[in-house]
Amino acid sequence: MEFLRPADWGEALAAKAAHPTAVPIAGGTDVMVEINFDHRRPGYLLDLNRIAELREWEVGEDAVRLGASVPYAQIMEGLHRELPGLALAPHTVASPQIRNRGSVGGNLGTASPAGDAHPALLAAGAPVEAESVRGSRLIPIDAFCTGVKRNAPAPDELIRAVHVTKAAGPQQYSKVGTRNAMVIAVCAFGLAKRFAELCAGAANPIHDVRGTASYRKHAVGIMARRALGWTWESYRRGTGRGAEGVA
């Protein structure tokens, strides 16, 4: 097994072009397990740890451009407001040591159905930025995983970042495993709540002296958001009924 250690992104792309079968490694939380158990024996390992830009993120007006190697621990600490669903996912990912190494890029590269980041990324509709010496492209998240441990990037492409839309409302994450923490998911679920927006979009109100059509659509969205919140609180408390109120 040969170890490739590029100093920057350009060198990484050149190395991947020259050795398309090279397996990228940053945190190593998935790749090294497979190698240690002799489930995988790649001819080349492509170490991306020297590439600082992969561990950075940019918060834009509508989305966060998240570098492929940003560790889960930093997402939990620094992006819990912008990306609450994605920040919730790592809470049950293995140990603190693994959360300091594992990343969204690693989840995407491994393309395991147990990947904790996948539900949150799918719920947010987050495209993945892949790049090669030929150029870069955005791959829709729902087309990224093509099967169990198979994904869409070409052999000469590397995952550079993922573009995650900032939360416009509450987001949640849950998973089922053999215990509550430090466990690989049996199944997982992510929710980015666009309920109010969808309800308002489905409404086709009239326009009369009591209110405009645009006001009514806006009000429907507010009531939908409140009603969903009341329902969730009722379920959480186990009271069987929601809060009473008027819009």
C-alpha positions as CSV (number, residue, x, y, z in Angstrom):
1,M,0.0,0.0,0.0
2,E,1.4,3.4,-1.0
3,F,0.8,6.6,1.0
4,L,0.3,9.8,-0.9
5,R,0.4,13.1,1.0
6,P,-0.3,16.2,-1.1
7,A,0.5,19.6,0.4
8,D,-2.4,21.5,-1.1
9,W,-5.7,21.0,-3.0
10,G,-4.0,21.2,-6.5
11,E,-1.6,18.5,-5.6
12,A,-4.5,16.4,-4.2
13,L,-6.4,16.6,-7.5
14,A,-3.3,15.8,-9.5
15,A,-2.6,12.7,-7.3
16,K,-6.2,11.5,-7.7
17,A,-6.0,12.0,-11.5
18,A,-2.8,10.0,-11.6
19,H,-4.1,7.3,-9.2
20,P,-7.9,7.1,-9.7
21,T,-8.2,4.1,-7.3
22,A,-6.5,6.0,-4.5
23,V,-8.8,6.1,-1.4
24,P,-9.0,9.5,0.3
25,I,-8.4,9.6,4.0
26,A,-8.8,12.5,6.5
27,G,-10.3,11.4,9.8
28,G,-9.8,7.7,8.9
29,T,-12.7,6.7,11.1
30,D,-14.2,4.4,8.4
31,V,-11.3,3.6,6.1
32,M,-8.9,2.5,8.9
33,V,-11.5,0.2,10.4
34,E,-11.9,-1.6,7.1
35,I,-8.2,-1.8,6.6
36,N,-7.6,-3.1,10.2
37,F,-10.2,-5.8,9.7
38,D,-8.7,-6.6,6.3
39,H,-12.0,-5.8,4.6
40,R,-10.2,-3.4,2.2
41,R,-6.6,-3.2,0.9
42,P,-6.3,-0.2,-1.5
43,G,-3.2,0.2,-3.5
44,Y,-3.0,3.9,-2.6
45,L,-4.1,6.0,0.4
46,L,-4.5,9.7,-0.3
47,D,-4.0,11.7,2.9
48,L,-5.9,15.0,2.9
49,N,-4.9,16.2,6.3
50,R,-2.5,18.8,5.2
51,I,-5.2,20.6,3.2
52,A,-6.5,23.3,5.6
53,E,-9.3,24.6,3.4
54,L,-11.1,21.3,3.7
55,R,-11.5,22.0,7.4
56,E,-13.1,25.4,6.9
57,W,-16.7,26.6,6.4
58,E,-18.3,29.8,5.1
59,V,-21.7,31.0,6.3
60,G,-23.5,32.8,3.4
61,E,-26.9,34.5,3.3
62,D,-28.8,31.4,2.5
63,A,-26.4,28.4,3.0
64,V,-23.3,27.2,4.6
65,R,-20.4,25.9,2.5
66,L,-19.0,23.2,4.7
67,G,-15.6,21.8,3.9
68,A,-15.4,18.1,3.5
69,S,-13.0,17.6,6.5
70,V,-14.8,19.8,9.1
71,P,-15.0,17.5,12.2
72,Y,-18.4,16.7,13.7
73,A,-17.3,18.3,17.0
74,Q,-16.8,21.7,15.2
75,I,-20.2,21.4,13.5
76,M,-21.8,20.7,16.9
77,E,-20.1,23.7,18.5
78,G,-20.0,26.3,15.7
79,L,-23.0,25.6,13.4
80,H,-25.8,24.5,15.7
81,R,-27.8,27.6,15.0
82,E,-27.4,27.6,11.2
83,L,-27.6,23.8,10.7
84,P,-29.4,22.4,13.8
85,G,-30.4,19.1,12.1
86,L,-26.8,18.4,11.0
87,A,-25.4,19.5,14.4
88,L,-27.8,17.1,16.2
89,A,-26.6,14.0,14.2
90,P,-23.1,13.7,15.7
91,H,-24.4,13.6,19.3
92,T,-24.7,9.9,19.1
93,V,-21.7,9.3,16.9
94,A,-19.2,7.1,18.7
95,S,-16.9,8.8,21.2
96,P,-15.6,12.4,21.6
97,Q,-12.4,11.3,20.0
98,I,-14.2,10.0,16.9
99,R,-16.3,13.2,16.8
100,N,-13.1,15.2,16.7
101,R,-11.9,13.2,13.6
102,G,-15.0,12.1,11.7
103,S,-16.5,14.4,9.1
104,V,-19.4,14.9,6.6
105,G,-17.0,14.3,3.7
106,G,-16.0,11.0,5.2
107,N,-19.7,10.0,5.5
108,L,-20.3,10.9,1.9
109,G,-17.2,9.2,0.6
110,T,-17.9,6.0,2.5
111,A,-21.6,6.1,1.3
112,S,-22.6,3.7,4.1
113,P,-26.4,3.5,4.8
114,A,-25.5,4.0,8.5
115,G,-23.9,7.4,7.8
116,D,-25.2,9.8,10.5
117,A,-24.9,12.9,8.3
118,H,-27.0,11.5,5.4
119,P,-30.6,12.1,6.8
120,A,-29.8,15.8,7.7
121,L,-28.2,16.5,4.3
122,L,-31.1,14.8,2.4
123,A,-33.7,16.8,4.4
124,A,-31.8,20.0,3.7
125,G,-31.4,19.2,0.0
126,A,-27.7,19.9,0.2
127,P,-25.7,19.5,-3.0
128,V,-22.2,18.1,-2.8
129,E,-19.3,19.9,-4.5
130,A,-17.0,17.5,-6.3
131,E,-13.8,18.4,-8.1
132,S,-11.1,17.0,-10.4
133,V,-8.4,18.4,-12.6
134,R,-11.2,18.7,-15.2
135,G,-13.2,21.1,-13.1
136,S,-15.8,21.2,-10.4
137,R,-19.5,20.4,-10.3
138,L,-22.4,20.2,-7.8
139,I,-24.1,16.8,-7.4
140,P,-27.6,16.8,-6.0
141,I,-27.6,15.1,-2.6
142,D,-30.5,12.7,-3.6
143,A,-28.4,11.5,-6.5
144,F,-25.1,11.3,-4.7
145,C,-25.4,7.8,-3.1
146,T,-26.0,5.3,-5.9
147,G,-26.1,2.2,-3.7
148,V,-24.6,0.7,-0.6
149,K,-21.1,2.1,-0.3
150,R,-21.3,3.5,-3.9
151,N,-21.5,7.1,-4.8
152,A,-21.7,9.4,-7.8
153,P,-18.2,11.1,-8.1
154,A,-16.0,9.9,-10.9
155,P,-12.8,8.0,-10.1
156,D,-10.7,11.2,-10.5
157,E,-13.0,13.4,-8.4
158,L,-12.6,14.4,-4.7
159,I,-15.3,15.7,-2.4
160,R,-14.5,19.3,-1.6
161,A,-17.5,20.7,0.2
162,V,-21.2,20.4,0.8
163,H,-23.6,23.3,0.5
164,V,-26.2,23.1,3.3
165,T,-29.2,25.5,3.3
166,K,-29.5,27.4,6.6
167,A,-32.4,26.4,8.7
168,A,-35.6,28.4,8.3
169,G,-37.4,26.6,11.1
170,P,-37.0,23.8,13.6
171,Q,-35.0,20.7,12.5
172,Q,-34.7,17.3,14.2
173,Y,-32.7,14.1,13.9
174,S,-33.2,10.6,15.4
175,K,-31.8,7.1,14.9
176,V,-32.3,3.6,16.1
177,G,-29.4,1.5,17.3
178,T,-28.6,-1.2,19.7
179,R,-28.0,1.4,22.5
180,N,-28.6,5.1,22.9
181,A,-25.0,6.4,22.2
182,M,-21.8,5.4,20.6
183,V,-23.6,3.2,18.1
184,I,-23.8,2.6,14.4
185,A,-27.4,3.4,13.2
186,V,-29.8,0.6,12.3
187,C,-31.9,3.4,10.7
188,A,-31.9,7.2,11.0
189,F,-34.2,10.0,10.2
190,G,-33.7,13.7,9.6
191,L,-36.4,16.4,9.4
192,A,-36.1,20.0,8.2
193,K,-39.6,21.5,8.9
194,R,-41.0,23.4,5.9
195,F,-44.5,22.6,7.1
196,A,-45.6,26.2,7.3
197,E,-44.2,27.1,3.9
198,L,-45.9,24.0,2.3
199,C,-49.2,24.8,3.9
200,A,-49.1,28.4,2.8
201,G,-48.1,27.3,-0.7
202,A,-51.1,24.9,-0.9
203,A,-53.6,27.6,0.2
204,N,-55.6,29.4,-2.5
205,P,-57.5,32.0,-0.5
206,I,-59.9,34.7,-1.7
207,H,-59.4,38.4,-1.6
208,D,-62.1,40.4,0.1
209,V,-62.8,43.3,2.5
210,R,-61.8,41.2,5.5
211,G,-58.3,40.4,4.2
212,T,-56.1,40.1,1.1
213,A,-55.2,36.8,-0.4
214,S,-51.5,37.4,0.4
215,Y,-52.3,38.1,4.0
216,R,-54.4,35.0,4.3
217,K,-51.6,32.8,2.8
218,H,-49.2,34.4,5.3
219,A,-51.6,33.8,8.2
220,V,-52.0,30.1,7.2
221,G,-48.3,29.6,7.4
222,I,-48.1,31.1,10.9
223,M,-51.0,29.0,12.1
224,A,-49.5,25.9,10.6
225,R,-46.2,26.5,12.4
226,R,-47.9,27.2,15.7
227,A,-50.2,24.1,15.4
228,L,-47.2,21.9,14.6
229,G,-45.3,23.2,17.6
230,W,-48.3,22.7,19.9
231,T,-48.7,19.1,18.6
232,W,-45.1,18.3,19.2
233,E,-45.2,19.7,22.7
234,S,-48.3,17.7,23.4
235,Y,-46.6,14.5,22.2
236,R,-43.4,15.3,24.1
237,R,-45.3,15.8,27.4
238,G,-47.7,12.9,26.8
239,T,-50.7,15.1,27.6
240,G,-52.7,14.0,24.5
241,R,-53.8,17.5,23.7
242,G,-52.1,20.6,22.3
243,A,-51.9,24.1,23.7
244,E,-55.0,26.2,23.2
245,G,-54.6,29.6,21.5
246,V,-55.8,31.9,18.8
247,A,-53.8,33.3,15.9
